[in-house]
Amino acid sequence: MQEGRIIMIVGNGEVPEGAAAMIDAAELVIRFNDCRSIGKGGSKTDIIAVCNTGRPALAMLGGGRWKTSDPVRQAREIWSVRSGAKFAAMRAGLAATHPDLDDFCDDYTAGFESFARATGRKHRVIPAETQERLERELARFEPPPYIVPSSGLVTIADILLNAASSGERIVLAGFGHSGWEWHPFSAERRYVDALAAVGRVRRLDQTVSSDLPQGA
């Protein structure tokens, strides 16, 4: 059976040396937020998945730098990772447990939708059910208390659940599973390792070079 297209999901962590050509040769490349993976992680950008709530969203939409950056100019779709309704429902609880995160649930989805419409791009919101299902699956790995899964993991789960068709290969790069203290990164690493063990995803640093196209 002929294998389908390669979907490359590129986080903002370290990518292996020489990865740029393999990333750019993929049929679909997804990056995140300010696309810090650009450069060593190639340049091709088809979809940008954004944190559409809180300070990261405000930083991207304000000031113009994100909107005029090369990867954003190149992207044909913007995906908002967080459900505004779900995060609105979290606000009261977070006010009690994490008062320092008073703006965490501020919803800027409309700003990303407006930007996408004005620039002729498709805008999509990842369904709340995707995050909820992911949280149930993460529970198997006994994470310590956390607030939400990372945007990268929600996007991986969304691709597996809704976007990838039979035969497509999902390859991950730039996922160091470290960062903000209220993401369950240790459980996320084990979750991805479990997916890789059964062949549902591959990590680029674990994929032999002959197995993926190298590009020109």
Sine and cosine of phi, psi and omega as CSV:
sin_phi,cos_phi,sin_psi,cos_psi,sin_omega,cos_omega
0.00,0.00,0.72,-0.69,0.00,-1.00
-0.96,0.26,0.74,-0.67,0.01,-1.00
-0.97,0.25,0.51,-0.86,-0.03,-1.00
-1.00,0.08,-0.31,-0.95,-0.09,-1.00
-0.93,0.36,0.31,-0.95,0.08,-1.00
-0.99,-0.13,0.81,-0.59,0.12,-0.99
-0.97,-0.22,0.92,-0.40,-0.04,-1.00
-0.98,-0.21,0.88,-0.48,0.01,-1.00
-0.95,-0.32,0.90,-0.43,-0.18,-0.98
-0.91,-0.42,0.94,-0.33,0.06,-1.00
-0.97,0.24,-0.05,-1.00,-0.06,-1.00
-0.99,-0.14,0.25,0.97,0.07,-1.00
-1.00,-0.01,-0.20,-0.98,-0.02,-1.00
-0.92,0.38,0.63,-0.77,0.11,-0.99
-0.91,-0.42,0.44,-0.90,-0.04,-1.00
-0.90,0.43,0.46,-0.89,0.11,-0.99
-0.85,0.53,0.66,-0.75,0.03,-1.00
0.98,0.20,0.19,0.98,-0.07,-1.00
-0.98,0.20,-0.35,0.94,-0.16,-0.99
-0.83,0.56,-0.72,0.70,-0.05,-1.00
-0.91,0.42,-0.65,0.76,0.00,-1.00
-0.92,0.38,-0.63,0.77,0.03,-1.00
-0.90,0.43,-0.73,0.68,-0.04,-1.00
-0.93,0.37,-0.34,0.94,0.01,-1.00
-0.99,0.14,-0.20,0.98,0.00,-1.00
-0.93,0.37,0.50,-0.87,0.01,-1.00
-0.94,0.34,-0.50,0.87,-0.02,-1.00
-0.65,-0.76,0.81,-0.59,0.00,-1.00
-0.85,-0.53,0.82,-0.57,0.01,-1.00
-0.92,-0.38,0.77,-0.64,0.06,-1.00
-0.82,-0.57,0.01,-1.00,-0.17,-0.99
-0.76,-0.65,0.68,-0.73,0.19,-0.98
0.76,0.65,-0.91,-0.40,-0.06,-1.00
-1.00,0.04,0.14,0.99,0.16,-0.99
0.82,0.57,0.78,0.63,0.01,-1.00
-0.93,0.38,-0.14,0.99,0.03,-1.00
-0.97,0.23,-0.22,0.98,-0.02,-1.00
-0.88,0.47,0.67,-0.74,-0.03,-1.00
0.92,-0.39,-0.98,-0.18,0.04,-1.00
-0.87,0.50,-0.48,0.88,0.02,-1.00
-0.99,-0.11,0.42,0.91,0.02,-1.00
0.99,0.12,-0.16,-0.99,-0.03,-1.00
-0.74,-0.67,-0.37,0.93,-0.05,-1.00
-0.87,0.49,0.72,-0.70,-0.01,-1.00
-0.59,-0.81,0.91,-0.41,0.04,-1.00
-0.98,-0.18,-0.64,0.77,-0.04,-1.00
-0.72,-0.69,0.67,-0.74,0.16,-0.99
-0.90,-0.43,0.86,-0.51,0.08,-1.00
-1.00,-0.06,0.81,-0.58,-0.13,-0.99
-0.89,-0.46,0.52,-0.85,0.24,-0.97
-0.97,0.24,0.96,-0.28,-0.14,-0.99
-0.99,-0.13,0.28,0.96,0.11,-0.99
-0.78,-0.63,0.36,-0.93,0.16,-0.99
0.94,0.33,-0.33,-0.95,-0.13,-0.99
-0.89,0.45,-0.64,0.77,0.02,-1.00
-0.85,0.52,-0.66,0.75,0.00,-1.00
-0.91,0.42,-0.70,0.72,-0.01,-1.00
-0.88,0.47,-0.64,0.77,0.01,-1.00
-0.91,0.42,-0.63,0.77,-0.01,-1.00
-0.94,0.35,-0.67,0.75,-0.08,-1.00
-0.98,0.19,-0.41,0.91,-0.03,-1.00
-1.00,-0.06,0.54,-0.84,0.15,-0.99
1.00,0.01,-0.41,0.91,0.11,-0.99
1.00,0.00,-0.29,0.96,-0.09,-1.00
-0.91,0.42,-0.70,0.71,0.00,-1.00
-0.90,0.44,-0.70,0.71,-0.08,-1.00
-0.88,0.47,-0.49,0.87,-0.06,-1.00
-0.97,-0.23,0.12,0.99,-0.01,-1.00
-0.94,0.34,0.40,-0.92,-0.05,-1.00
-0.85,0.52,-0.74,0.68,-0.01,-1.00
-0.90,0.44,-0.59,0.80,0.02,-1.00
-0.93,0.37,-0.64,0.77,0.06,-1.00
-0.87,0.50,-0.57,0.82,-0.08,-1.00
-0.99,0.15,-0.53,0.85,-0.11,-0.99
-0.90,0.44,0.62,-0.78,0.05,-1.00
-0.98,-0.20,-0.18,0.98,0.04,-1.00
-0.64,-0.77,0.55,-0.84,0.15,-0.99
-0.88,-0.47,0.81,-0.58,0.04,-1.00
-0.94,-0.34,0.82,-0.57,0.14,-0.99
-1.00,0.05,0.86,-0.51,-0.16,-0.99
-0.98,0.20,-0.48,0.88,-0.17,-0.99
-0.95,-0.30,0.68,-0.73,0.08,-1.00
-0.98,0.22,0.87,-0.50,0.00,-1.00
-0.85,0.53,-0.65,0.76,-0.01,-1.00
-0.91,0.42,-0.66,0.75,0.00,-1.00
-0.90,0.44,-0.68,0.73,-0.02,-1.00
-0.95,0.32,-0.53,0.85,0.09,-1.00
-0.88,0.47,-0.61,0.79,0.01,-1.00
-0.94,0.35,-0.36,0.93,0.01,-1.00
-0.99,0.12,-0.24,0.97,-0.21,-0.98
-0.87,0.50,-0.74,0.67,-0.08,-1.00
-0.89,0.45,-0.68,0.73,0.01,-1.00
-0.89,0.45,-0.67,0.75,0.01,-1.00
-0.92,0.38,-0.53,0.85,0.03,-1.00
-0.88,0.48,-0.52,0.85,0.01,-1.00
-0.99,0.13,-0.63,0.77,-0.12,-0.99
-1.00,-0.08,-0.50,0.86,-0.05,-1.00
-0.67,-0.74,0.94,0.35,-0.07,-1.00
-0.88,0.48,-0.34,0.94,0.03,-1.00
-0.95,0.32,-0.24,0.97,-0.01,-1.00
-0.98,-0.20,0.67,0.74,-0.10,-1.00
-0.91,0.42,-0.35,0.94,0.02,-1.00
-0.96,-0.28,0.13,0.99,-0.09,-1.00
-0.88,0.48,-0.57,0.82,-0.07,-1.00
-0.99,-0.10,0.05,1.00,0.06,-1.00
-0.86,0.50,0.80,-0.60,-0.17,-0.99
-0.98,-0.18,0.87,-0.50,0.02,-1.00
-0.92,-0.40,0.37,0.93,-0.01,-1.00
-0.82,0.57,-0.67,0.74,-0.03,-1.00
-0.87,0.49,-0.56,0.83,0.02,-1.00
-0.91,0.40,-0.67,0.75,0.04,-1.00
-0.94,0.35,-0.61,0.79,0.04,-1.00
-0.90,0.44,-0.68,0.73,0.01,-1.00
-0.90,0.44,-0.67,0.74,0.02,-1.00
-0.89,0.45,-0.69,0.72,0.00,-1.00
-0.89,0.46,-0.69,0.73,-0.01,-1.00
-0.90,0.43,-0.67,0.74,-0.04,-1.00
-0.93,0.38,-0.41,0.91,-0.05,-1.00
-0.94,-0.33,0.21,0.98,0.11,-0.99
0.96,0.28,0.47,0.88,0.02,-1.00
-0.95,-0.31,0.35,-0.94,0.11,-0.99
-0.99,0.12,0.66,-0.75,0.10,-0.99
-0.88,-0.47,0.68,-0.74,-0.03,-1.00
-0.65,-0.76,0.62,-0.78,0.10,-1.00
-0.95,-0.30,0.82,-0.57,0.06,-1.00
-0.92,0.40,0.77,-0.64,-0.09,-1.00
-0.88,0.47,0.56,-0.83,0.05,-1.00
-0.84,0.54,-0.54,0.84,-0.03,-1.00
-0.88,0.48,-0.48,0.88,0.03,-1.00
-0.91,0.42,-0.73,0.69,0.03,-1.00
-0.90,0.43,-0.66,0.76,-0.03,-1.00
-0.90,0.43,-0.65,0.76,0.05,-1.00
-0.91,0.41,-0.67,0.75,0.03,-1.00
-0.87,0.49,-0.67,0.74,0.01,-1.00
-0.88,0.48,-0.60,0.80,0.06,-1.00
-0.91,0.42,-0.65,0.76,0.00,-1.00
-0.94,0.35,-0.60,0.80,0.04,-1.00
-0.91,0.42,-0.46,0.89,-0.02,-1.00
-0.86,0.52,-0.44,0.90,0.04,-1.00
-0.88,0.47,-0.41,0.91,-0.08,-1.00
-0.98,-0.19,0.21,0.98,0.14,-0.99
0.76,0.65,0.87,0.50,0.02,-1.00
-0.94,0.35,0.48,-0.87,0.18,-0.98
-0.92,0.39,0.17,-0.99,0.01,-1.00
-0.80,0.60,0.71,-0.71,0.00,-1.00
-0.57,-0.82,0.15,-0.99,-0.01,-1.00
-0.99,-0.12,-0.84,0.54,0.03,-1.00
-0.54,-0.84,0.42,-0.91,0.18,-0.98
-0.90,0.43,0.35,-0.94,0.03,-1.00
-0.93,0.38,0.41,-0.91,0.03,-1.00
-0.87,0.50,-0.59,0.81,0.02,-1.00
-0.87,0.49,-0.70,0.71,-0.04,-1.00
-0.94,0.33,-0.61,0.79,0.05,-1.00
-0.87,0.49,-0.63,0.77,0.00,-1.00
-0.93,0.37,-0.67,0.75,0.07,-1.00
-0.85,0.52,-0.73,0.68,0.00,-1.00
-0.88,0.48,-0.63,0.78,0.01,-1.00
-0.90,0.43,-0.69,0.72,0.03,-1.00
-0.87,0.48,-0.71,0.71,-0.01,-1.00
-0.89,0.45,-0.60,0.80,-0.11,-0.99
-1.00,0.06,-0.61,0.79,-0.22,-0.98
-0.85,-0.53,-0.46,0.89,-0.21,-0.98
-0.95,-0.32,-0.62,0.79,-0.11,-0.99
-0.98,0.22,0.72,-0.70,0.06,-1.00
-0.98,-0.20,0.20,-0.98,-0.04,-1.00
-0.84,0.54,0.73,-0.68,0.04,-1.00
1.00,-0.07,-0.27,0.96,0.04,-1.00
-0.97,0.26,0.59,-0.81,0.00,-1.00
-0.97,-0.26,0.81,-0.59,-0.02,-1.00
-0.97,-0.23,0.89,-0.46,-0.07,-1.00
-0.87,-0.49,0.71,-0.70,-0.05,-1.00
-0.93,-0.37,0.66,-0.75,0.12,-0.99
-0.63,-0.78,0.46,-0.89,0.07,-1.00
0.96,0.27,0.42,0.91,0.05,-1.00
-0.94,-0.35,0.99,-0.11,0.03,-1.00
-1.00,-0.02,-0.12,0.99,0.02,-1.00
0.80,0.60,0.79,0.62,0.08,-1.00
-0.50,-0.86,0.39,-0.92,-0.01,-1.00
0.54,-0.84,-0.76,-0.65,-0.10,-0.99
-0.82,0.57,0.71,-0.70,-0.13,-0.99
-0.91,0.41,-0.35,0.94,-0.06,-1.00
-0.99,-0.16,0.22,0.97,0.27,-0.96
-0.99,-0.10,0.58,-0.81,-0.04,-1.00
-1.00,0.09,0.91,0.40,-0.20,-0.98
-0.90,0.43,-0.59,0.80,-0.01,-1.00
-0.90,0.43,-0.66,0.75,0.06,-1.00
-0.93,0.36,-0.59,0.81,0.02,-1.00
-0.89,0.45,-0.65,0.76,0.04,-1.00
-0.87,0.49,-0.71,0.71,-0.01,-1.00
-0.92,0.40,-0.59,0.81,0.04,-1.00
-0.88,0.47,-0.74,0.68,0.01,-1.00
-0.92,0.39,-0.64,0.77,0.05,-1.00
-0.86,0.51,-0.62,0.78,0.03,-1.00
-0.92,0.40,-0.64,0.77,0.07,-1.00
-0.89,0.45,-0.67,0.74,-0.01,-1.00
-0.91,0.41,-0.58,0.82,-0.05,-1.00
-0.90,0.44,-0.48,0.88,0.00,-1.00
-0.97,-0.25,0.17,0.99,0.12,-0.99
0.99,0.14,0.23,0.97,-0.01,-1.00
-0.98,0.20,-0.48,0.88,0.13,-0.99
-0.66,-0.75,0.27,-0.96,0.14,-0.99
-0.78,-0.63,0.56,-0.83,0.17,-0.98
-1.00,-0.03,0.70,-0.72,-0.07,-1.00
-0.86,0.51,-0.60,0.80,-0.02,-1.00
-0.96,0.29,-0.14,0.99,0.05,-1.00
-0.95,-0.30,0.06,1.00,-0.06,-1.00
-0.98,-0.21,0.84,-0.54,-0.01,-1.00
-0.90,0.44,0.58,-0.82,-0.14,-0.99
-0.88,0.48,-0.47,0.88,-0.03,-1.00
-0.97,0.25,-0.17,0.99,-0.11,-0.99
-1.00,0.03,-0.28,0.96,-0.01,-1.00
-0.79,-0.62,0.50,-0.86,0.02,-1.00
-0.89,0.45,0.55,-0.83,-0.07,-1.00
-1.00,-0.09,-0.26,0.97,-0.09,-1.00
0.99,0.14,0.03,-1.00,-0.05,-1.00
-0.97,0.24,0.00,0.00,0.00,0.00
